[in-house]
Amino acid sequence: MLSRELSQVAATKLVEMKQPDLSKLLRGQLKLVSVEKLLRMLTAFGQDVEITVKPHRKRGEAGRITFIPAA
């Protein structure tokens, strides 16, 4: 939001979310939105989203989810 110079109120209109909920989301409370909604929000803010699925390196262990922001 800062790079686009949007206030939280303007951002809420862009992503169709209430301001208190957006504030909670920005503080890391991700349970407020589905993955689908989060992806739509990122694209509304001009972000490209890439999802890569690959086998986990160690058999018998659960896979992992990693977020890697672009440089």
Biopython code that builds the backbone (N, CA, C, O; Angstrom):
import numpy as np
from Bio.PDB.StructureBuilder import StructureBuilder

atoms = [
    (1, "MET", "N", (0.814, -1.184, 0.000)),
    (1, "MET", "CA", (0.000, 0.000, 0.000)),
    (1, "MET", "C", (0.860, 1.251, 0.000)),
    (1, "MET", "O", (0.520, 2.251, -0.631)),
    (2, "LEU", "N", (1.986, 1.186, 0.718)),
    (2, "LEU", "CA", (2.822, 2.372, 0.808)),
    (2, "LEU", "C", (3.424, 2.752, -0.533)),
    (2, "LEU", "O", (3.528, 3.936, -0.853)),
    (3, "SER", "N", (3.825, 1.751, -1.328)),
    (3, "SER", "CA", (4.437, 2.067, -2.613)),
    (3, "SER", "C", (3.420, 2.686, -3.564)),
    (3, "SER", "O", (3.796, 3.423, -4.475)),
    (4, "ARG", "N", (2.141, 2.397, -3.363)),
    (4, "ARG", "CA", (1.089, 2.996, -4.189)),
    (4, "ARG", "C", (0.502, 4.221, -3.523)),
    (4, "ARG", "O", (-0.385, 4.862, -4.087)),
    (5, "GLU", "N", (0.977, 4.563, -2.333)),
    (5, "GLU", "CA", (0.505, 5.719, -1.573)),
    (5, "GLU", "C", (-1.001, 5.670, -1.347)),
    (5, "GLU", "O", (-1.696, 6.670, -1.523)),
    (6, "LEU", "N", (-1.498, 4.504, -0.956)),
    (6, "LEU", "CA", (-2.915, 4.337, -0.652)),
    (6, "LEU", "C", (-3.131, 4.381, 0.854)),
    (6, "LEU", "O", (-2.341, 3.832, 1.622)),
    (7, "SER", "N", (-4.194, 5.029, 1.260)),
    (7, "SER", "CA", (-4.583, 4.939, 2.662)),
    (7, "SER", "C", (-5.278, 3.599, 2.854)),
    (7, "SER", "O", (-5.669, 2.952, 1.883)),
    (8, "GLN", "N", (-5.431, 3.187, 4.098)),
    (8, "GLN", "CA", (-6.148, 1.940, 4.354)),
    (8, "GLN", "C", (-7.580, 2.040, 3.854)),
    (8, "GLN", "O", (-8.133, 1.057, 3.362)),
    (9, "VAL", "N", (-8.186, 3.211, 3.973)),
    (9, "VAL", "CA", (-9.572, 3.386, 3.523)),
    (9, "VAL", "C", (-9.657, 3.203, 2.012)),
    (9, "VAL", "O", (-10.569, 2.533, 1.527)),
    (10, "ALA", "N", (-8.727, 3.784, 1.261)),
    (10, "ALA", "CA", (-8.721, 3.622, -0.195)),
    (10, "ALA", "C", (-8.444, 2.169, -0.570)),
    (10, "ALA", "O", (-9.029, 1.643, -1.517)),
    (11, "ALA", "N", (-7.554, 1.527, 0.175)),
    (11, "ALA", "CA", (-7.224, 0.127, -0.101)),
    (11, "ALA", "C", (-8.422, -0.775, 0.156)),
    (11, "ALA", "O", (-8.627, -1.746, -0.573)),
    (12, "THR", "N", (-9.215, -0.475, 1.175)),
    (12, "THR", "CA", (-10.388, -1.299, 1.468)),
    (12, "THR", "C", (-11.384, -1.262, 0.327)),
    (12, "THR", "O", (-12.036, -2.266, 0.039)),
    (13, "LYS", "N", (-11.510, -0.129, -0.317)),
    (13, "LYS", "CA", (-12.422, -0.022, -1.469)),
    (13, "LYS", "C", (-11.894, -0.844, -2.629)),
    (13, "LYS", "O", (-12.671, -1.467, -3.352)),
    (14, "LEU", "N", (-10.589, -0.853, -2.813)),
    (14, "LEU", "CA", (-9.968, -1.587, -3.905)),
    (14, "LEU", "C", (-10.146, -3.096, -3.730)),
    (14, "LEU", "O", (-10.341, -3.811, -4.713)),
    (15, "VAL", "N", (-10.082, -3.580, -2.507)),
    (15, "VAL", "CA", (-10.160, -5.028, -2.261)),
    (15, "VAL", "C", (-11.492, -5.460, -1.642)),
    (15, "VAL", "O", (-11.669, -6.626, -1.289)),
    (16, "GLU", "N", (-12.416, -4.521, -1.515)),
    (16, "GLU", "CA", (-13.755, -4.827, -1.003)),
    (16, "GLU", "C", (-13.709, -5.497, 0.367)),
    (16, "GLU", "O", (-14.215, -6.603, 0.557)),
    (17, "MET", "N", (-13.094, -4.801, 1.306)),
    (17, "MET", "CA", (-12.942, -5.315, 2.665)),
    (17, "MET", "C", (-13.156, -4.155, 3.630)),
    (17, "MET", "O", (-12.866, -3.007, 3.294)),
    (18, "LYS", "N", (-13.660, -4.446, 4.818)),
    (18, "LYS", "CA", (-13.834, -3.414, 5.840)),
    (18, "LYS", "C", (-12.472, -3.000, 6.384)),
    (18, "LYS", "O", (-11.562, -3.824, 6.480)),
    (19, "GLN", "N", (-12.331, -1.725, 6.741)),
    (19, "GLN", "CA", (-11.057, -1.193, 7.197)),
    (19, "GLN", "C", (-10.520, -1.911, 8.428)),
    (19, "GLN", "O", (-9.326, -2.209, 8.464)),
    (20, "PRO", "N", (-11.335, -2.208, 9.440)),
    (20, "PRO", "CA", (-10.776, -2.926, 10.601)),
    (20, "PRO", "C", (-10.238, -4.316, 10.222)),
    (20, "PRO", "O", (-9.235, -4.769, 10.771)),
    (21, "ASP", "N", (-10.919, -4.985, 9.276)),
    (21, "ASP", "CA", (-10.451, -6.304, 8.838)),
    (21, "ASP", "C", (-9.139, -6.199, 8.063)),
    (21, "ASP", "O", (-8.257, -7.043, 8.223)),
    (22, "LEU", "N", (-9.006, -5.174, 7.228)),
    (22, "LEU", "CA", (-7.751, -4.979, 6.494)),
    (22, "LEU", "C", (-6.620, -4.678, 7.468)),
    (22, "LEU", "O", (-5.504, -5.171, 7.301)),
    (23, "SER", "N", (-6.901, -3.878, 8.474)),
    (23, "SER", "CA", (-5.885, -3.557, 9.475)),
    (23, "SER", "C", (-5.411, -4.826, 10.183)),
    (23, "SER", "O", (-4.213, -5.004, 10.400)),
    (24, "LYS", "N", (-6.348, -5.707, 10.543)),
    (24, "LYS", "CA", (-5.983, -6.970, 11.186)),
    (24, "LYS", "C", (-5.161, -7.840, 10.242)),
    (24, "LYS", "O", (-4.187, -8.470, 10.657)),
    (25, "LEU", "N", (-5.556, -7.872, 8.977)),
    (25, "LEU", "CA", (-4.827, -8.663, 7.985)),
    (25, "LEU", "C", (-3.391, -8.161, 7.845)),
    (25, "LEU", "O", (-2.456, -8.958, 7.771)),
    (26, "LEU", "N", (-3.220, -6.852, 7.808)),
    (26, "LEU", "CA", (-1.879, -6.274, 7.685)),
    (26, "LEU", "C", (-1.016, -6.544, 8.916)),
    (26, "LEU", "O", (0.211, -6.473, 8.847)),
    (27, "ARG", "N", (-1.658, -6.853, 10.040)),
    (27, "ARG", "CA", (-0.920, -7.213, 11.257)),
    (27, "ARG", "C", (-0.711, -8.720, 11.359)),
    (27, "ARG", "O", (-0.248, -9.216, 12.386)),
    (28, "GLY", "N", (-1.054, -9.454, 10.292)),
    (28, "GLY", "CA", (-0.735, -10.872, 10.251)),
    (28, "GLY", "C", (-1.851, -11.830, 10.597)),
    (28, "GLY", "O", (-1.612, -13.034, 10.696)),
    (29, "GLN", "N", (-3.058, -11.341, 10.784)),
    (29, "GLN", "CA", (-4.184, -12.219, 11.088)),
    (29, "GLN", "C", (-4.784, -12.747, 9.786)),
    (29, "GLN", "O", (-5.808, -12.251, 9.316)),
    (30, "LEU", "N", (-4.141, -13.747, 9.217)),
    (30, "LEU", "CA", (-4.498, -14.249, 7.892)),
    (30, "LEU", "C", (-5.762, -15.100, 7.869)),
    (30, "LEU", "O", (-6.289, -15.389, 6.794)),
    (31, "LYS", "N", (-6.254, -15.504, 9.028)),
    (31, "LYS", "CA", (-7.461, -16.336, 9.062)),
    (31, "LYS", "C", (-8.699, -15.579, 8.605)),
    (31, "LYS", "O", (-9.753, -16.182, 8.403)),
    (32, "LEU", "N", (-8.584, -14.272, 8.441)),
    (32, "LEU", "CA", (-9.728, -13.465, 8.037)),
    (32, "LEU", "C", (-10.093, -13.655, 6.568)),
    (32, "LEU", "O", (-11.217, -13.349, 6.169)),
    (33, "VAL", "N", (-9.164, -14.153, 5.761)),
    (33, "VAL", "CA", (-9.427, -14.282, 4.327)),
    (33, "VAL", "C", (-9.013, -15.659, 3.823)),
    (33, "VAL", "O", (-8.108, -16.296, 4.361)),
    (34, "SER", "N", (-9.696, -16.091, 2.783)),
    (34, "SER", "CA", (-9.324, -17.342, 2.137)),
    (34, "SER", "C", (-8.103, -17.102, 1.265)),
    (34, "SER", "O", (-7.741, -15.959, 0.986)),
    (35, "VAL", "N", (-7.488, -18.165, 0.849)),
    (35, "VAL", "CA", (-6.342, -18.059, -0.058)),
    (35, "VAL", "C", (-6.782, -17.383, -1.352)),
    (35, "VAL", "O", (-6.065, -16.543, -1.897)),
    (36, "GLU", "N", (-7.960, -17.753, -1.837)),
    (36, "GLU", "CA", (-8.477, -17.154, -3.072)),
    (36, "GLU", "C", (-8.633, -15.639, -2.926)),
    (36, "GLU", "O", (-8.231, -14.889, -3.815)),
    (37, "LYS", "N", (-9.207, -15.189, -1.824)),
    (37, "LYS", "CA", (-9.386, -13.756, -1.589)),
    (37, "LYS", "C", (-8.033, -13.068, -1.463)),
    (37, "LYS", "O", (-7.856, -11.968, -1.988)),
    (38, "LEU", "N", (-7.088, -13.680, -0.790)),
    (38, "LEU", "CA", (-5.755, -13.099, -0.645)),
    (38, "LEU", "C", (-5.088, -12.937, -2.011)),
    (38, "LEU", "O", (-4.463, -11.910, -2.276)),
    (39, "LEU", "N", (-5.216, -13.938, -2.873)),
    (39, "LEU", "CA", (-4.635, -13.847, -4.214)),
    (39, "LEU", "C", (-5.298, -12.735, -5.023)),
    (39, "LEU", "O", (-4.616, -12.000, -5.737)),
    (40, "ARG", "N", (-6.627, -12.605, -4.919)),
    (40, "ARG", "CA", (-7.320, -11.518, -5.626)),
    (40, "ARG", "C", (-6.878, -10.159, -5.104)),
    (40, "ARG", "O", (-6.746, -9.210, -5.876)),
    (41, "MET", "N", (-6.649, -10.058, -3.791)),
    (41, "MET", "CA", (-6.196, -8.801, -3.213)),
    (41, "MET", "C", (-4.806, -8.433, -3.726)),
    (41, "MET", "O", (-4.550, -7.278, -4.065)),
    (42, "LEU", "N", (-3.920, -9.410, -3.780)),
    (42, "LEU", "CA", (-2.561, -9.142, -4.271)),
    (42, "LEU", "C", (-2.581, -8.655, -5.714)),
    (42, "LEU", "O", (-1.857, -7.721, -6.061)),
    (43, "THR", "N", (-3.395, -9.273, -6.554)),
    (43, "THR", "CA", (-3.457, -8.822, -7.945)),
    (43, "THR", "C", (-4.118, -7.447, -8.053)),
    (43, "THR", "O", (-3.767, -6.666, -8.938)),
    (44, "ALA", "N", (-5.069, -7.138, -7.166)),
    (44, "ALA", "CA", (-5.684, -5.803, -7.156)),
    (44, "ALA", "C", (-4.658, -4.728, -6.815)),
    (44, "ALA", "O", (-4.775, -3.588, -7.262)),
    (45, "PHE", "N", (-3.655, -5.095, -6.023)),
    (45, "PHE", "CA", (-2.576, -4.164, -5.673)),
    (45, "PHE", "C", (-1.440, -4.190, -6.698)),
    (45, "PHE", "O", (-0.355, -3.665, -6.445)),
    (46, "GLY", "N", (-1.696, -4.805, -7.857)),
    (46, "GLY", "CA", (-0.704, -4.785, -8.932)),
    (46, "GLY", "C", (0.416, -5.789, -8.773)),
    (46, "GLY", "O", (1.500, -5.597, -9.324)),
    (47, "GLN", "N", (0.177, -6.849, -8.032)),
    (47, "GLN", "CA", (1.200, -7.866, -7.825)),
    (47, "GLN", "C", (0.923, -9.075, -8.714)),
    (47, "GLN", "O", (-0.234, -9.459, -8.885)),
    (48, "ASP", "N", (1.953, -9.672, -9.275)),
    (48, "ASP", "CA", (1.835, -10.952, -9.951)),
    (48, "ASP", "C", (2.049, -12.029, -8.898)),
    (48, "ASP", "O", (2.884, -11.877, -8.007)),
    (49, "VAL", "N", (1.294, -13.116, -9.003)),
    (49, "VAL", "CA", (1.405, -14.213, -8.048)),
    (49, "VAL", "C", (1.782, -15.468, -8.808)),
    (49, "VAL", "O", (1.119, -15.826, -9.781)),
    (50, "GLU", "N", (2.836, -16.138, -8.378)),
    (50, "GLU", "CA", (3.262, -17.396, -8.972)),
    (50, "GLU", "C", (3.185, -18.476, -7.906)),
    (50, "GLU", "O", (3.625, -18.275, -6.774)),
    (51, "ILE", "N", (2.626, -19.619, -8.272)),
    (51, "ILE", "CA", (2.550, -20.746, -7.355)),
    (51, "ILE", "C", (3.309, -21.899, -7.987)),
    (51, "ILE", "O", (3.009, -22.311, -9.108)),
    (52, "THR", "N", (4.288, -22.414, -7.268)),
    (52, "THR", "CA", (5.090, -23.538, -7.754)),
    (52, "THR", "C", (4.858, -24.721, -6.831)),
    (52, "THR", "O", (4.979, -24.603, -5.612)),
    (53, "VAL", "N", (4.527, -25.855, -7.416)),
    (53, "VAL", "CA", (4.331, -27.069, -6.639)),
    (53, "VAL", "C", (5.419, -28.052, -7.047)),
    (53, "VAL", "O", (5.613, -28.315, -8.234)),
    (54, "LYS", "N", (6.134, -28.600, -6.055)),
    (54, "LYS", "CA", (7.203, -29.554, -6.338)),
    (54, "LYS", "C", (7.268, -30.569, -5.211)),
    (54, "LYS", "O", (6.787, -30.297, -4.111)),
    (55, "PRO", "N", (7.846, -31.721, -5.458)),
    (55, "PRO", "CA", (7.950, -32.737, -4.414)),
    (55, "PRO", "C", (8.814, -32.240, -3.262)),
    (55, "PRO", "O", (9.798, -31.529, -3.462)),
    (56, "HIS", "N", (8.423, -32.630, -2.059)),
    (56, "HIS", "CA", (9.223, -32.306, -0.874)),
    (56, "HIS", "C", (10.510, -33.130, -0.927)),
    (56, "HIS", "O", (10.499, -34.273, -1.385)),
    (57, "ARG", "N", (11.604, -32.556, -0.464)),
    (57, "ARG", "CA", (12.908, -33.217, -0.570)),
    (57, "ARG", "C", (13.054, -34.430, 0.328)),
    (57, "ARG", "O", (13.786, -35.359, -0.014)),
    (58, "LYS", "N", (12.380, -34.446, 1.463)),
    (58, "LYS", "CA", (12.559, -35.548, 2.407)),
    (58, "LYS", "C", (11.286, -36.378, 2.470)),
    (58, "LYS", "O", (10.232, -35.893, 2.880)),
    (59, "ARG", "N", (11.398, -37.620, 2.063)),
    (59, "ARG", "CA", (10.236, -38.512, 2.112)),
    (59, "ARG", "C", (9.793, -38.727, 3.554)),
    (59, "ARG", "O", (10.604, -38.732, 4.479)),
    (60, "GLY", "N", (8.505, -38.903, 3.718)),
    (60, "GLY", "CA", (7.968, -39.174, 5.043)),
    (60, "GLY", "C", (7.710, -37.932, 5.882)),
    (60, "GLY", "O", (7.153, -38.038, 6.974)),
    (61, "GLU", "N", (8.100, -36.765, 5.402)),
    (61, "GLU", "CA", (7.845, -35.521, 6.133)),
    (61, "GLU", "C", (6.786, -34.725, 5.392)),
    (61, "GLU", "O", (6.631, -34.855, 4.178)),
    (62, "ALA", "N", (6.066, -33.907, 6.127)),
    (62, "ALA", "CA", (5.069, -33.039, 5.502)),
    (62, "ALA", "C", (5.767, -31.997, 4.646)),
    (62, "ALA", "O", (6.893, -31.593, 4.935)),
    (63, "GLY", "N", (5.097, -31.569, 3.602)),
    (63, "GLY", "CA", (5.630, -30.491, 2.768)),
    (63, "GLY", "C", (5.615, -29.182, 3.522)),
    (63, "GLY", "O", (5.197, -29.136, 4.679)),
    (64, "ARG", "N", (6.060, -28.129, 2.888)),
    (64, "ARG", "CA", (6.097, -26.821, 3.543)),
    (64, "ARG", "C", (5.587, -25.749, 2.606)),
    (64, "ARG", "O", (5.540, -25.939, 1.391)),
    (65, "ILE", "N", (5.218, -24.656, 3.161)),
    (65, "ILE", "CA", (4.763, -23.490, 2.389)),
    (65, "ILE", "C", (5.753, -22.380, 2.659)),
    (65, "ILE", "O", (6.048, -22.077, 3.815)),
    (66, "THR", "N", (6.270, -21.772, 1.606)),
    (66, "THR", "CA", (7.261, -20.710, 1.732)),
    (66, "THR", "C", (6.811, -19.500, 0.934)),
    (66, "THR", "O", (6.388, -19.635, -0.215)),
    (67, "PHE", "N", (6.897, -18.330, 1.525)),
    (67, "PHE", "CA", (6.585, -17.086, 0.827)),
    (67, "PHE", "C", (7.905, -16.399, 0.513)),
    (67, "PHE", "O", (8.703, -16.140, 1.413)),
    (68, "ILE", "N", (8.134, -16.107, -0.754)),
    (68, "ILE", "CA", (9.369, -15.448, -1.168)),
    (68, "ILE", "C", (9.004, -14.182, -1.939)),
    (68, "ILE", "O", (8.641, -14.266, -3.112)),
    (69, "PRO", "N", (9.092, -13.017, -1.310)),
    (69, "PRO", "CA", (8.768, -11.779, -2.013)),
    (69, "PRO", "C", (9.821, -11.475, -3.075)),
    (69, "PRO", "O", (11.001, -11.778, -2.897)),
    (70, "ALA", "N", (9.387, -10.880, -4.171)),
    (70, "ALA", "CA", (10.305, -10.514, -5.251)),
    (70, "ALA", "C", (11.254, -9.422, -4.763)),
    (70, "ALA", "O", (10.893, -8.590, -3.930)),
    (71, "ALA", "N", (12.442, -9.443, -5.285)),
    (71, "ALA", "CA", (13.453, -8.444, -4.897)),
    (71, "ALA", "C", (13.171, -7.100, -5.500)),
    (71, "ALA", "O", (13.923, -6.152, -5.274)),
]
sb = StructureBuilder()
sb.init_structure("model")
sb.init_model(0)
sb.init_chain("A")
sb.init_seg("    ")
for serial, (resi, resn, name, xyz) in enumerate(atoms, 1):
    if name == "N":
        sb.init_residue(resn, " ", resi, " ")
    sb.init_atom(name, np.array(xyz, "f"), 0.0, 1.0, " ", f" {name:<3s}", serial, name[0])
structure = sb.get_structure()
